[in-house]
Amino acid sequence: LYGDLVAGRWDSSTGEIGWEILDGVPEDGFITNSTDGWRGGIGEEGDDVGLYTSLILDESGNPMVSYYDLTNGALKFIRHDGSSWIEPEVVDDAEGTDAGRYSEIVRLPSQAPVILYRAVTSAAMDHPGAVGYQVVHLSTHLRSAARSGTTWQVSTPVSEPDAPCWAGGCPEGYVCRADDRLCWPPAREDDHPECDGCADTQACLSEIDDSGAATGVFGCQDILTLTDVPEGIAVWISAALNPAGDIEAVYYDRTGGNLVHLAQQGGLWQTPVILDGDEENPDPALHGDRGWYPSLAVDGSGNRHVVYVDGIAEVFDYMMVDAAGTVALRELIDDGVDTANADKDLVGDNASVAVDSAGRVRVVYQNSSDGILMMALRDTDG
């Protein structure tokens, strides 16, 4: 309703959850209800914060949370010191950057938190054949923010320049053109009668020739107005520590349709490796659009257990990659077939995988067709 970041703590003695608002309430907001009520009676909306949250506990069992501030396009962090929540920290709000979506927080052996997250940058460039007429190119990045003392050190392990634009991804004042997937500034329809009556899925833009150059002839051109998943890399990120204390992560590359693995070695980020969906793989069985909603767990032997959705077959899969980097096992978890109703459900959304000390793999995930939480267990005997 308000876009606040809210945390709850379970009280086992009462069987109730105590809720606290951590961020989002405007300090000088208008009081419209009782000051003893929720939000101190403030009915005015503040910044829209608390999206893409990730939570871990520190060495004392106190929560640390990373989250996305939609209003300001920023990554933020907040922690509990054992007695109260500390003031939120802005981690990454660099100019011209949308940072913080799909955040994932881990804790190093040194106890320092590290946050992995997606960032999108934009650059205006003269369009070919139309000097002075600028279009915007988008680049997507997987960033890492490591806390050292009271400051954050931000790095960019992986980048994808010139990602195709998507609906809602262009800077303010630009639209995502459908035919070249660049962000264009629409012209005023009042200045171009030929654009009178453009549909909701069109904008008044210059036509482009076969080379992609603007012709200067304006008309109603198709634009993207609806996108289910944004383009580029670092869509959905899951991370864990391996036995050496290095960070490993998996993420979805929307543009390539790939499940990607990224790992540190000695604290240094290595080259990403495609685990599934690679169209250049000689095995056609590994082609496709794979890696939706990935989740990663690393066991005590360094084996990586990964679950994810195959976006084409719409099934939920499991993969085990051993410590040497070899894919040792691939299995189907759930094909979504509902035999009772003779239909197929969408399964695997928002998955989370864990491995216990005995080697049993447990997965929780959503059946989004029926709106129910599911659990699957892989025992040690398979």
VOBA-1610 file (N, C-alpha, C; in pm, whole numbers, padded with zeros to 5 digits, always signed):
BEGIN
Leu+00082-00121+00000Leu+00000+00000+00000Leu+00085+00126+00000Tyr+00188+00130+00090Tyr+00270+00250+00104Tyr+00408+00239+00041Gly+00458+00117+00020Gly+00593+00100-00031Gly+00698+00108+00077Asp+00665+00066+00200Asp+00759+00069+00313Asp+00836-00063+00321Leu+00955-00056+00384Leu+01029-00177+00421Leu+00986-00214+00562Val+00936-00336+00579Val+00882-00381+00707Val+00949-00512+00747Ala+00981-00526+00876Ala+01040-00649+00929Ala+00955-00703+01042Gly+00950-00834+01052Gly+00875-00899+01158Gly+00962-00996+01236Arg+00939-01001+01367Arg+01014-01094+01454Arg+00914-01183+01527Trp+00935-01315+01514Trp+00846-01413+01576Trp+00874-01424+01725Asp+00769-01413+01806Asp+00780-01430+01951Asp+00721-01566+01985Ser+00808-01661+02018Ser+00762-01798+02042Ser+00676-01808+02168Ser+00693-01714+02262Ser+00615-01720+02386Ser+00471-01679+02365Thr+00447-01592+02267Thr+00310-01546+02241Thr+00253-01604+02112Gly+00342-01658+02028Gly+00296-01709+01900Gly+00258-01599+01803Glu+00311-01479+01824Glu+00277-01367+01739Glu+00402-01306+01676Ile+00381-01231+01569Ile+00488-01160+01501Ile+00479-01012+01533Gly+00589-00955+01578Gly+00593-00811+01602Gly+00652-00740+01482Trp+00574-00650+01422Trp+00616-00584+01299Trp+00673-00446+01326Glu+00776-00411+01250Glu+00837-00278+01258Glu+00857-00223+01118Ile+00834-00093+01102Ile+00863-00026+00975Ile+01006+00026+00982Leu+01088-00013+00885Leu+01229+00022+00887Leu+01264+00140+00797Asp+01188+00156+00690Asp+01219+00262+00593Asp+01095+00290+00510Gly+01081+00414+00465Gly+00973+00449+00375Gly+00873+00549+00428Val+00865+00566+00559Val+00771+00663+00615Val+00833+00802+00611Pro+00769+00900+00545Pro+00827+01035+00540Pro+00828+01100+00678Glu+00942+01156+00714Glu+00956+01215+00848Glu+00858+01329+00872Asp+00830+01405+00767Asp+00741+01520+00782Asp+00607+01496+00714Gly+00566+01368+00705Gly+00441+01335+00640Gly+00320+01381+00719Phe+00209+01401+00650Phe+00086+01446+00714Phe+00027+01334+00799Ile-00014+01370+00920Ile-00078+01275+01011Ile-00228+01278+00984Thr-00279+01163+00942Thr-00421+01155+00908Thr-00497+01058+00997Asn-00424+00982+01080Asn-00488+00885+01169Asn-00427+00898+01309Ser-00466+00810+01397Ser-00416+00815+01534Ser-00265+00796+01537Thr-00195+00877+01616Thr-00049+00866+01627Thr-00007+00738+01696Asp-00102+00670+01760Asp-00072+00541+01823Asp-00087+00426+01724Gly-00131+00456+01603Gly-00157+00352+01506Gly-00037+00324+01417Trp-00062+00246+01311Trp+00041+00206+01215Trp+00100+00329+01148Arg+00231+00332+01134Arg+00307+00444+01073Arg+00296+00572+01154Gly+00260+00559+01283Gly+00246+00678+01366Gly+00136+00770+01318Gly+00041+00714+01245Gly-00071+00792+01196Gly-00044+00863+01065Ile+00077+00848+01010Ile+00111+00918+00885Ile+00051+00842+00767Gly-00037+00908+00694Gly-00103+00845+00581Gly-00039+00876+00448Glu+00057+00968+00448Glu+00123+01009+00325Glu+00227+00906+00283Glu+00231+00876+00153Glu+00332+00784+00103Glu+00469+00849+00103Gly+00572+00768+00130Gly+00710+00815+00119Gly+00777+00750+00000Asp+00909+00736+00005Asp+00981+00666-00101Asp+00936+00521-00106Asp+00932+00466-00227Asp+00894+00327-00248Asp+01017+00240-00229Val+01031+00183-00109Val+01151+00107-00074Val+01111-00035-00032Gly+01211-00121-00016Gly+01185-00255+00035Gly+01163-00360-00069Leu+01190-00329-00196Leu+01179-00429-00302Leu+01308-00511-00309Tyr+01298-00632-00361Tyr+01414-00720-00382Tyr+01497-00732-00254Thr+01430-00763-00144Thr+01499-00775-00016Thr+01574-00907-00005Ser+01683-00905+00071Ser+01759-01025+00103Ser+01806-01011+00247Leu+01796-01117+00326Leu+01826-01110+00469Leu+01920-01223+00510Ile+02019-01190+00592Ile+02104-01289+00658Ile+02123-01245+00803Leu+02177-01335+00885Leu+02206-01303+01024Leu+02355-01283+01043Asp+02392-01191+01132Asp+02534-01173+01164Asp+02578-01279+01266Glu+02702-01271+01311Glu+02755-01374+01400Glu+02682-01381+01534Ser+02608-01274+01569Ser+02532-01272+01694Ser+02385-01305+01673Gly+02350-01338+01550Gly+02211-01371+01521Gly+02123-01252+01491Asn+02184-01135+01466Asn+02107-01015+01433Asn+02092-01001+01282Pro+01974-00960+01235Pro+01951-00955+01091Pro+02021-00838+01022Met+02064-00863+00898Met+02115-00762+00807Met+02036-00776+00678Val+01992-00665+00621Val+01902-00668+00506Val+01952-00576+00396Ser+01954-00628+00273Ser+01978-00544+00155Ser+01845-00528+00083Tyr+01824-00412+00020Tyr+01697-00390-00049Tyr+01710-00278-00151Tyr+01607-00267-00235Tyr+01607-00173-00347Tyr+01512-00058-00320Asp+01559+00062-00343Asp+01480+00184-00332Asp+01437+00222-00474Leu+01311+00194-00507Leu+01261+00218-00642Leu+01256+00368-00674Thr+01217+00448-00576Thr+01204+00591-00600Thr+01334+00654-00645Asn+01444+00614-00582Asn+01573+00674-00611Asn+01666+00584-00692Gly+01618+00466-00732Gly+01701+00374-00810Gly+01828+00337-00738Ala+01818+00305-00608Ala+01938+00286-00525Ala+01933+00157-00446Leu+02052+00101-00420Leu+02067-00012-00330Leu+02086+00040-00189Lys+02013-00019-00092Lys+02024+00023+00047Lys+02048-00098+00138Phe+02089-00068+00260Phe+02124-00172+00358Phe+02082-00124+00496Ile+02031-00217+00576Ile+01996-00185+00715Ile+02028-00306+00801Arg+02067-00280+00927Arg+02101-00390+01017Arg+02047-00364+01156His+02036-00471+01232His+01993-00466+01372His+02115-00489+01459Asp+02135-00408+01563Asp+02256-00421+01646Asp+02233-00502+01773Gly+02118-00567+01784Gly+02087-00645+01902Gly+01986-00579+01992Ser+01974-00447+01978Ser+01875-00375+02058Ser+01777-00297+01971Ser+01825-00250+01856Ser+01736-00174+01767Ser+01792-00174+01625Trp+01709-00131+01530Trp+01752-00118+01392Trp+01831+00011+01375Ile+01944+00002+01306Ile+02029+00118+01279Ile+01976+00191+01155Glu+02005+00320+01146Glu+01960+00401+01033Glu+02003+00337+00900Pro+01913+00332+00800Pro+01948+00272+00671Pro+02068+00339+00606Glu+02146+00260+00532Glu+02262+00311+00460Glu+02238+00302+00310Val+02276+00405+00237Val+02273+00401+00092Val+02404+00339+00044Val+02394+00229-00029Val+02512+00156-00074Val+02556+00201-00213Asp+02460+00213-00305Asp+02492+00250-00443Asp+02377+00332-00499Asp+02402+00461-00521Asp+02304+00548-00586Asp+02374+00635-00690Ala+02469+00575-00761Ala+02550+00649-00858Ala+02463+00719-00961Glu+02506+00837-01001Glu+02434+00916-01100Glu+02417+00838-01231Gly+02297+00842-01286Gly+02271+00775-01412Gly+02265+00625-01404Thr+02246+00572-01282Thr+02244+00428-01262Thr+02120+00386-01185Asp+02059+00278-01228Asp+01954+00214-01150Asp+02018+00093-01084Ala+02034+00096-00952Ala+02111-00006-00881Ala+02030-00067-00768Gly+02038-00201-00756Gly+01982-00266-00639Gly+01877-00371-00663Arg+01832-00386-00787Arg+01733-00491-00811Arg+01799-00629-00795Tyr+01717-00725-00752Tyr+01760-00866-00736Tyr+01876-00880-00637Ser+01877-00797-00533Ser+01989-00800-00438Ser+01995-00934-00364Glu+02118-00975-00334Glu+02145-01100-00261Glu+02262-01073-00166Ile+02240-01093-00037Ile+02342-01062+00063Ile+02400-01191+00120Val+02532-01193+00135Val+02603-01304+00199Val+02697-01247+00304Arg+02745-01335+00393Arg+02837-01292+00498Arg+02968-01368+00484Leu+03078-01293+00471Leu+03210-01355+00457Leu+03256-01416+00589Pro+03358-01502+00585Pro+03414-01555+00709Pro+03463-01444+00803Ser+03499-01329+00748Ser+03540-01214+00830Ser+03421-01147+00895Gln+03299-01194+00866Gln+03171-01142+00914Gln+03123-01020+00837Ala+03202-00972+00741Ala+03161-00856+00662Ala+03053-00897+00562Pro+02946-00817+00547Pro+02845-00848+00447Pro+02889-00806+00307Val+02848-00885+00208Val+02870-00851+00067Val+02736-00865-00004Ile+02704-00767-00087Ile+02577-00768-00160Ile+02604-00778-00309Leu+02541-00874-00373Leu+02542-00883-00519Leu+02409-00828-00570Tyr+02411-00755-00680Tyr+02288-00693-00729Tyr+02304-00652-00874Arg+02193-00620-00936Arg+02191-00576-01075Arg+02195-00424-01081Ala+02270-00373-01178Ala+02274-00229-01205Ala+02255-00206-01353Val+02186-00099-01388Val+02163-00061-01527Val+02213+00081-01547Thr+02298+00101-01646Thr+02348+00234-01679Thr+02302+00271-01820Ser+02299+00399-01848Ser+02254+00446-01979Ser+02352+00550-02032Ala+02365+00553-02164Ala+02455+00649-02230Ala+02386+00700-02355Ala+02375+00834-02365Ala+02316+00896-02483Ala+02423+00912-02591Met+02390+00870-02713Met+02484+00876-02824Met+02414+00930-02948Asp+02490+00999-03034Asp+02434+01043-03161Asp+02393+00921-03243His+02274+00929-03301His+02226+00817-03379His+02289+00820-03518Pro+02325+00703-03573Pro+02383+00700-03708Pro+02294+00772-03809Gly+02353+00861-03887Gly+02281+00932-03990Gly+02203+01051-03940Ala+02210+01079-03809Ala+02134+01191-03753Ala+02213+01254-03640Val+02325+01318-03673Val+02411+01381-03573Val+02330+01486-03498Gly+02339+01482-03366Gly+02263+01574-03283Gly+02132+01515-03236Tyr+02091+01406-03298Tyr+01970+01336-03254Tyr+02015+01216-03174Gln+01999+01222-03043Gln+02058+01121-02957Gln+01958+01015-02914Val+02005+00892-02914Val+01931+00781-02859Val+02012+00726-02742Val+01947+00650-02656Val+02012+00600-02536Val+02037+00451-02547His+02160+00411-02517His+02199+00270-02511His+02204+00228-02364Leu+02151+00110-02336Leu+02151+00057-02200Leu+02258-00050-02183Ser+02320-00052-02067Ser+02414-00158-02031Ser+02371-00216-01897Thr+02384-00347-01882Thr+02347-00412-01756Thr+02471-00471-01691His+02471-00474-01558His+02590-00516-01483His+02550-00598-01362Leu+02637-00691-01325Leu+02629-00754-01194Leu+02735-00687-01108Arg+02689-00623-01001Arg+02781-00551-00913Arg+02793-00621-00778Ser+02904-00592-00712Ser+02931-00644-00579Ser+02966-00527-00488Ala+02901-00522-00372Ala+02930-00419-00273Ala+02973-00487-00144Ala+03098-00462-00101Ala+03152-00523+00020Ala+03167-00416+00128Arg+03117-00445+00246Arg+03123-00347+00355Arg+03256-00359+00428Ser+03323-00248+00440Ser+03449-00242+00513Ser+03438-00129+00614Gly+03425-00166+00742Gly+03402-00064+00843Gly+03265-00003+00824Thr+03262+00126+00795Thr+03135+00194+00772Thr+03117+00235+00626Thr+03206+00188+00538Thr+03196+00225+00397Thr+03175+00099+00312Trp+03134+00122+00187Trp+03109+00013+00094Trp+03202+00025-00025Gln+03263-00087-00063Gln+03349-00091-00180Gln+03272-00160-00292Val+03242-00085-00398Val+03160-00136-00507Val+03249-00174-00625Ser+03227-00293-00679Ser+03299-00339-00799Ser+03198-00398-00896Thr+03242-00421-01020Thr+03154-00474-01124Thr+03218-00597-01186Pro+03188-00716-01134Pro+03248-00839-01189Pro+03209-00870-01333Val+03084-00837-01372Val+03036-00872-01506Val+02953-00757-01562Ser+02972-00729-01692Ser+02894-00626-01760Ser+02848-00676-01897Glu+02733-00628-01940Glu+02687-00652-02076Glu+02656-00515-02139Pro+02743-00465-02227Pro+02715-00338-02293Pro+02607-00355-02399Asp+02539-00244-02427Asp+02439-00240-02534Asp+02337-00353-02523Ala+02275-00361-02409Ala+02165-00456-02393Ala+02041-00403-02465Pro+01958-00490-02520Pro+01833-00443-02581Pro+01746-00374-02475Cys+01678-00268-02513Cys+01592-00200-02416Cys+01467-00284-02390Trp+01394-00247-02288Trp+01271-00316-02251Trp+01173-00212-02198Ala+01047-00246-02194Ala+00945-00153-02145Ala+00975-00114-02001Gly+00982+00015-01976Gly+01012+00063-01841Gly+01159+00074-01812Gly+01245+00032-01905Gly+01389+00035-01879Gly+01458+00161-01927Cys+01394+00240-02011Cys+01457+00360-02066Cys+01448+00475-01967Pro+01543+00569-01974Pro+01537+00686-01887Pro+01410+00767-01913Glu+01379+00854-01819Glu+01260+00938-01834Glu+01271+01022-01961Gly+01161+01028-02036Gly+01159+01104-02159Gly+01196+01023-02282Tyr+01220+00892-02263Tyr+01255+00804-02375Tyr+01160+00684-02377Val+01147+00624-02494Val+01066+00503-02510Val+01152+00396-02575Cys+01113+00271-02555Cys+01187+00158-02612Cys+01129+00123-02748Arg+01206+00155-02852Arg+01161+00129-02989Arg+01166-00020-03016Ala+01061-00075-03079Ala+01050-00219-03096Ala+01145-00274-03201Asp+01172-00198-03309Asp+01248-00258-03418Asp+01399-00257-03398Asp+01454-00162-03323Asp+01600-00164-03301Asp+01637-00177-03153Arg+01535-00180-03064Arg+01555-00199-02919Arg+01652-00098-02860Leu+01641+00028-02905Leu+01712+00140-02846Leu+01611+00236-02785Cys+01658+00319-02693Cys+01571+00417-02628Cys+01570+00547-02710Trp+01453+00584-02760Trp+01439+00702-02845Trp+01356+00809-02774Pro+01389+00937-02798Pro+01304+01045-02745Pro+01189+01071-02841Pro+01065+01052-02800Pro+00954+01074-02892Pro+00936+01222-02924Ala+00897+01250-03047Ala+00868+01387-03087Ala+00726+01425-03045Arg+00702+01554-03036Arg+00568+01601-03003Arg+00474+01577-03122Glu+00363+01514-03094Glu+00268+01487-03201Glu+00213+01617-03259Asp+00207+01724-03178Asp+00159+01853-03227Asp+00250+01909-03336Asp+00379+01870-03331Asp+00474+01917-03432Asp+00474+01830-03557His+00408+01715-03549His+00410+01621-03662His+00268+01568-03685Pro+00192+01634-03769Pro+00054+01590-03795Pro+00046+01444-03841Glu+00153+01395-03904Glu+00152+01257-03950Glu+00148+01157-03834Cys+00171+01206-03714Cys+00168+01119-03596Cys+00035+01128-03523Asp-00059+01203-03576Asp-00188+01217-03511Asp-00258+01080-03506Gly-00303+01043-03387Gly-00376+00917-03372Gly-00290+00797-03347Cys-00166+00814-03299Cys-00082+00698-03267Cys-00148+00613-03159Ala-00135+00484-03170Ala-00191+00392-03071Ala-00112+00400-02941Asp-00167+00338-02836Asp-00099+00337-02706Asp+00033+00262-02713Thr+00047+00173-02809Thr+00170+00095-02824Thr+00262+00156-02929Gln+00242+00286-02961Gln+00324+00355-03059Gln+00368+00490-03005Ala+00470+00547-03069Ala+00518+00682-03037Ala+00558+00750-03166Cys+00563+00882-03163Cys+00602+00960-03281Cys+00754+00962-03290Leu+00808+00882-03382Leu+00953+00867-03396Leu+00991+00877-03543Ser+01119+00910-03565Ser+01170+00909-03701Ser+01175+00766-03753Glu+01144+00749-03881Glu+01163+00620-03943Glu+01313+00592-03954Ile+01349+00465-03965Ile+01489+00428-03984Ile+01499+00344-04111Asp+01615+00356-04179Asp+01633+00280-04302Asp+01690+00142-04271Asp+01724+00067-04375Asp+01770-00071-04357Asp+01900-00079-04277Ser+01977+00031-04276Ser+02103+00031-04199Ser+02081+00072-04055Gly+01958+00111-04022Gly+01927+00154-03887Gly+01942+00303-03866Ala+01972+00380-03971Ala+01991+00525-03960Ala+01856+00596-03966Ala+01845+00703-03887Ala+01722+00782-03887Ala+01708+00855-04020Thr+01586+00853-04076Thr+01561+00918-04205Thr+01510+01061-04190Gly+01461+01097-04070Gly+01403+01229-04051Gly+01257+01235-04091Val+01203+01126-04141Val+01060+01119-04173Val+00988+01056-04054Phe+00897+01132-03994Phe+00835+01086-03871Phe+00703+01016-03898Gly+00669+00928-03804Gly+00544+00854-03812Gly+00520+00778-03684Cys+00408+00709-03675Cys+00376+00628-03557Cys+00456+00497-03563Gln+00549+00484-03471Gln+00636+00366-03468Gln+00605+00282-03344Asp+00615+00150-03359Asp+00585+00059-03249Asp+00689+00070-03138Ile+00641+00069-03014Ile+00729+00070-02897Ile+00687-00043-02803Leu+00778-00082-02713Leu+00745-00184-02615Leu+00678-00119-02495Thr+00564-00171-02458Thr+00489-00116-02344Thr+00467-00218-02233Leu+00504-00344-02259Leu+00485-00448-02159Leu+00602-00544-02164Thr+00668-00562-02051Thr+00782-00654-02041Thr+00768-00737-01915Asp+00773-00871-01929Asp+00761-00955-01810Asp+00894-00963-01735Val+01004-00974-01809Val+01137-00983-01748Val+01230-00889-01823Pro+01306-00804-01755Pro+01394-00710-01824Pro+01510-00781-01894Glu+01562-00716-01996Glu+01675-00771-02071Glu+01805-00756-01991Gly+01910-00825-02043Gly+02042-00811-01984Gly+02073-00919-01883Ile+02184-00898-01813Ile+02233-00997-01716Ile+02186-00965-01575Ala+02216-01060-01484Ala+02191-01042-01340Ala+02044-01024-01309Val+01961-01098-01383Val+01819-01106-01348Val+01803-01228-01257Trp+01759-01205-01137Trp+01755-01307-01032Trp+01897-01356-01000Ile+01941-01329-00882Ile+02077-01365-00837Ile+02065-01448-00710Ser+02140-01556-00704Ser+02149-01635-00582Ser+02297-01659-00552Ala+02337-01644-00426Ala+02478-01654-00391Ala+02497-01737-00264Ala+02616-01794-00251Ala+02652-01873-00133Ala+02803-01874-00121Leu+02854-01910-00003Leu+02998-01926+00017Leu+03037-02071-00006Asn+03154-02092-00067Asn+03206-02227-00082Asn+03296-02261+00037Pro+03346-02383+00049Pro+03427-02420+00166Pro+03551-02333+00187Ala+03601-02271+00080Ala+03718-02184+00093Ala+03682-02043+00141Gly+03552-02016+00155Gly+03509-01884+00199Gly+03493-01784+00086Asp+03503-01832-00039Asp+03480-01745-00154Asp+03332-01744-00191Ile+03290-01638-00258Ile+03150-01625-00300Ile+03130-01694-00435Glu+03021-01768-00446Glu+02977-01822-00574Glu+02834-01775-00597Ala+02798-01757-00722Ala+02664-01708-00754Ala+02615-01768-00884Val+02484-01773-00899Val+02421-01805-01026Val+02322-01693-01056Tyr+02304-01667-01185Tyr+02207-01566-01225Tyr+02154-01599-01363Tyr+02047-01531-01400Tyr+01983-01550-01530Tyr+02024-01438-01624Asp+02069-01475-01743Asp+02099-01381-01850Asp+01979-01381-01943Arg+01895-01278-01932Arg+01772-01275-02008Arg+01798-01266-02159Thr+01893-01182-02198Thr+01918-01164-02341Thr+01970-01292-02406Gly+02060-01363-02338Gly+02113-01487-02392Gly+02026-01608-02362Gly+01934-01595-02265Gly+01853-01710-02224Gly+01935-01814-02153Asn+02032-01770-02071Asn+02129-01862-02011Asn+02125-01860-01858Leu+02154-01975-01801Leu+02186-01987-01659Leu+02337-01972-01646Val+02384-01877-01565Val+02526-01844-01559Val+02579-01862-01417His+02700-01915-01407His+02768-01933-01279His+02887-01838-01271Leu+02899-01769-01158Leu+03009-01676-01134Leu+03070-01709-00999Ala+03202-01712-00992Ala+03269-01750-00867Ala+03395-01669-00844Gln+03428-01657-00717Gln+03556-01601-00677Gln+03657-01713-00659Gln+03783-01676-00672Gln+03893-01765-00636Gln+03996-01680-00564Gly+04017-01709-00436Gly+04106-01626-00358Gly+04057-01483-00345Gly+03924-01467-00346Gly+03865-01335-00333Gly+03856-01257-00463Leu+03904-01314-00574Leu+03901-01246-00704Leu+03795-01311-00793Trp+03716-01229-00859Trp+03612-01280-00947Trp+03671-01341-01073Gln+03619-01457-01110Gln+03665-01528-01229Gln+03567-01503-01345Thr+03600-01558-01461Thr+03516-01543-01579Thr+03386-01622-01561Pro+03270-01562-01593Pro+03144-01634-01580Pro+03138-01756-01673Val+03064-01858-01631Val+03050-01981-01709Val+02901-02010-01729Ile+02862-02036-01853Ile+02723-02072-01881Ile+02700-02218-01843Leu+02600-02242-01758Leu+02568-02377-01716Leu+02461-02442-01801Asp+02368-02360-01853Asp+02259-02417-01932Asp+02202-02307-02022Gly+02145-02350-02136Gly+02082-02257-02228Gly+02174-02201-02334Asp+02299-02248-02340Asp+02397-02193-02434Asp+02369-02241-02576Glu+02332-02150-02665Glu+02302-02187-02803Glu+02426-02231-02880Glu+02545-02200-02829Glu+02669-02239-02897Glu+02721-02373-02850Asn+02655-02433-02752Asn+02697-02564-02705Asn+02670-02668-02814Pro+02764-02757-02842Pro+02743-02858-02947Pro+02628-02953-02918Asp+02585-02962-02792Asp+02475-03050-02756Asp+02344-02972-02765Pro+02259-02997-02865Pro+02135-02921-02879Pro+02040-02936-02761Ala+02059-03042-02683Ala+01973-03061-02565Ala+01995-02953-02461Leu+02107-02882-02472Leu+02139-02777-02375Leu+02102-02639-02427His+02040-02632-02542His+01995-02504-02595His+01861-02467-02531Gly+01826-02338-02540Gly+01695-02298-02490Gly+01701-02171-02408Asp+01597-02149-02331Asp+01586-02033-02244Asp+01579-02085-02101Arg+01693-02092-02034Arg+01700-02162-01906Arg+01770-02076-01800Gly+01716-02085-01679Gly+01778-02011-01570Gly+01686-01920-01494Trp+01556-01925-01520Trp+01460-01842-01446Trp+01460-01884-01298Tyr+01450-01787-01211Tyr+01439-01808-01065Tyr+01544-01906-01011Pro+01673-01881-01037Pro+01775-01976-00991Pro+01801-01965-00840Ser+01843-02074-00783Ser+01886-02075-00644Ser+02006-02168-00631Leu+02102-02128-00549Leu+02230-02199-00535Leu+02258-02235-00390Ala+02306-02356-00368Ala+02361-02398-00239Ala+02491-02473-00267Val+02592-02451-00182Val+02721-02519-00196Val+02743-02606-00073Asp+02770-02735-00094Asp+02787-02824+00021Asp+02932-02823+00070Gly+02959-02902+00173Gly+03090-02902+00236Gly+03201-02955+00148Ser+03167-03025+00040Ser+03268-03075-00053Ser+03289-02980-00171Gly+03217-02869-00172Gly+03231-02773-00281Gly+03140-02799-00400Asn+03051-02898-00388Asn+02954-02924-00495Asn+02847-02816-00496Arg+02813-02769-00616Arg+02711-02665-00628Arg+02578-02730-00667His+02476-02702-00590His+02343-02753-00616His+02258-02636-00664Val+02208-02647-00787Val+02137-02537-00851Val+01999-02582-00896Val+01899-02503-00865Val+01764-02528-00916Val+01721-02406-00997Tyr+01639-02429-01100Tyr+01600-02320-01189Tyr+01487-02366-01279Val+01425-02270-01347Val+01313-02299-01437Val+01362-02295-01582Asp+01316-02392-01660Asp+01335-02393-01805Asp+01220-02312-01864Gly+01252-02195-01920Gly+01148-02104-01965Gly+01074-02149-02089Ile+01130-02242-02165Ile+01063-02292-02284Ile+00974-02412-02249Ala+01033-02511-02185Ala+00955-02631-02148Ala+00865-02604-02028Glu+00893-02495-01953Glu+00817-02460-01834Glu+00816-02574-01734Val+00938-02622-01704Val+00957-02724-01602Val+01063-02674-01504Phe+01069-02740-01389Phe+01159-02700-01280Phe+01270-02805-01270Asp+01397-02759-01287Asp+01510-02851-01299Asp+01609-02838-01184Tyr+01688-02944-01168Tyr+01798-02948-01070Tyr+01927-02985-01141Met+02036-02922-01098Met+02168-02950-01153Met+02269-02955-01039Met+02361-03051-01046Met+02472-03053-00951Met+02602-03037-01029Val+02678-02936-00992Val+02808-02909-01053Val+02913-02938-00947Asp+03006-03028-00976Asp+03102-03067-00873Asp+03208-02958-00853Ala+03296-02982-00756Ala+03394-02881-00718Ala+03491-02849-00831Ala+03506-02942-00926Ala+03596-02919-01040Ala+03528-02840-01151Gly+03396-02818-01138Gly+03325-02741-01239Gly+03254-02825-01343Thr+03249-02956-01321Thr+03183-03047-01415Thr+03037-03067-01375Val+02947-03057-01472Val+02807-03085-01444Val+02793-03236-01426Ala+02773-03278-01301Ala+02772-03420-01269Ala+02632-03480-01270Leu+02529-03395-01262Leu+02395-03449-01250Leu+02293-03346-01299Arg+02195-03393-01374Arg+02080-03312-01415Arg+01955-03394-01390Glu+01857-03335-01323Glu+01733-03406-01294Glu+01614-03310-01303Leu+01500-03367-01333Leu+01375-03293-01332Leu+01316-03298-01192Ile+01280-03181-01139Ile+01214-03176-01009Ile+01063-03182-01024Asp+01010-03099-01113Asp+00865-03089-01127Asp+00834-03047-01270Asp+00753-03128-01339Asp+00717-03094-01477Asp+00590-03011-01486Gly+00529-02985-01371Gly+00411-02900-01368Gly+00283-02968-01412Val+00289-03096-01447Val+00169-03165-01495Val+00076-03192-01378Asp-00044-03141-01390Asp-00148-03161-01289Asp-00242-03270-01339Thr-00217-03393-01298Thr-00295-03505-01350Thr-00440-03499-01303Ala-00463-03440-01187Ala-00600-03434-01135Ala-00688-03346-01223Asn-00631-03237-01273Asn-00710-03144-01355Asn-00675-03150-01503Ala-00586-03243-01538Ala-00546-03263-01678Ala-00497-03133-01742Asp-00413-03061-01669Asp-00353-02941-01726Asp-00209-02928-01676Lys-00144-02819-01714Lys-00004-02798-01676Lys+00009-02669-01598Asp+00072-02676-01481Asp+00091-02559-01396Asp+00229-02499-01418Leu+00240-02371-01387Leu+00370-02305-01387Leu+00434-02326-01251Val+00551-02389-01248Val+00615-02426-01123Val+00761-02378-01121Gly+00813-02357-00999Gly+00954-02324-00982Gly+00983-02179-00950Asp+00881-02095-00949Asp+00904-01954-00921Asp+00958-01935-00778Asn+01047-01835-00763Asn+01097-01793-00632Asn+01150-01909-00549Ala+01229-01993-00614Ala+01279-02115-00549Ala+01392-02085-00451Ser+01410-02174-00355Ser+01522-02168-00262Ser+01567-02310-00232Val+01699-02336-00246Val+01752-02469-00226Val+01849-02470-00108Ala+01853-02580-00036Ala+01944-02596+00078Ala+01991-02742+00083Val+02113-02762+00133Val+02171-02895+00147Val+02210-02915+00292Asp+02167-03025+00355Asp+02204-03047+00494Asp+02335-03123+00503Ser+02381-03147+00624Ser+02512-03210+00645Ser+02516-03355+00596Ala+02400-03417+00582Ala+02394-03554+00532Ala+02390-03561+00380Gly+02380-03446+00316Gly+02377-03443+00171Gly+02239-03443+00110Arg+02135-03432+00194Arg+01999-03425+00141Arg+01972-03284+00088Val+01909-03279-00028Val+01879-03152-00093Val+01730-03122-00077Arg+01700-03007-00021Arg+01560-02965-00005Arg+01537-02838-00086Val+01422-02833-00149Val+01387-02718-00232Val+01245-02674-00198Val+01227-02545-00179Val+01092-02489-00169Val+01073-02398-00290Tyr+00953-02397-00343Tyr+00924-02319-00462Tyr+00774-02296-00473Gln+00737-02213-00568Gln+00596-02180-00584Gln+00535-02248-00705Asn+00414-02297-00688Asn+00328-02331-00801Asn+00244-02206-00823Ser+00286-02124-00920Ser+00221-01994-00937Ser+00084-02005-01003Ser+00057-02115-01069Ser-00076-02134-01128Ser-00182-02151-01019Asp-00146-02226-00914Asp-00241-02252-00806Asp-00215-02165-00684Gly-00103-02089-00686Gly-00072-02000-00573Gly-00041-02077-00445Ile+00036-02185-00457Ile+00069-02266-00339Ile+00220-02285-00328Leu+00265-02306-00205Leu+00406-02332-00176Leu+00431-02482-00184Met+00538-02520-00253Met+00572-02661-00270Met+00708-02689-00206Met+00732-02816-00171Met+00863-02858-00124Met+00900-02990-00189Ala+01028-03002-00227Ala+01078-03127-00285Ala+01204-03167-00209Leu+01222-03297-00193Leu+01338-03352-00122Leu+01409-03452-00211Arg+01541-03436-00223Arg+01625-03536-00289Arg+01709-03602-00183Asp+01683-03727-00152Asp+01755-03797-00046Asp+01893-03838-00097Thr+01975-03888-00010Thr+02112-03925-00046Thr+02118-04039-00146Asp+02011-04119-00153Asp+02010-04229-00249Asp+01944-04189-00381Gly+01917-04057-00397Gly+01859-04009-00521Gly+01708-04012-00522
//
